[in-house]
């Protein structure tokens, strides 16, 4: 699914999913936050990989 | 030995010198990581120096380990291991290439090891895992390394690269010698054998391409040109060493821990929902890789100045076992918050490209083994040992369990 607002991004290293619908409230990222608006210095909450290490889940 | 008796270069402060030999330090039983931490802990400074193995720095805190791995401008991966360096051998590509040269080669591997590709491989790993365990569960015992740890990840790897399962015993044997042979000559000879095997496969795939990773690499173009044989050799050698050795080694540390800790076993049996976090916690507690980097340009690190050409050892356990980052770090706590933020898989631009596959295989081991063999222990009378150079492994691990 690749419609802005409903996209999901997978951490390449551990598979953690960033879902735009859900955001990541624990890190101050509100539900509905588009991937491009996620701060560039945000790290994978599970394995600390960088934002650049997430890839679009196109399923 | 006191620091006063140890030689060191003029730019190394005497109070940073420690007598530590990566290849000959005493390991207490199977406690490789704890033993290293204890010995290095004699000097709490974040960066140390040892005169052993040609003389090298040691990153000794979570901050310095992470910083070295993240800073490719100052720390080159031209040299990735402590010990002699042979420039005539093909570099392990992309691991021993610095940015930006590593990127196109790394992209080739990333396609084969993406989360999507790993999802499909995971199903195969589960089938194989069940098949292996069912094969010996009624025996009440097994030699875990030979009968499981060297089968599961290696069979999956062999499928990725399209190698016949019948070659597994030969490949695991020479990979073991290449990594941990007694002498430099033995290790060099085994690396040469691995290389010759890999290049033979490259030649075969060039002549008759398949859908496997070696065929992909053999046919790939970088900057509009085919990859030359010297570089291809380095890529194949990295695949063979990385794919054959690391997950098998980690499985050994997982199994010995669970064999000796019935409460932890029971927690996972009774609450399988803990397994994903337990997997991360065990990875934090039992890293196996002792990396290194070469200093490219003078740089300040941990209160000392490293000079160009110096080598720094980067022990990945010094990140996950640093009490300034993880409270009570030697204790395995399956409920620990975010244990996965560590350097077990390296870091920076060379972070392990196969880590998603490794995580998946390790998790499947926990899930399928504990369903079938919830209680097991190390067989009395056996004496398992750690064999270590730059990657630590347990060479044999006899387990026993009640047959139900």
Interface residues (C-beta under 8 A of the other chain):
Chain A: X10 X11 X12 X13 X14 X15 X43 X45 X46 X47 X48 X49 X53 X55 X57 X59
Chain B: X110 X114 X115 X116 X118 X280 X338 X340 X341 X342 X345 X351 X352 X355 X356 X359
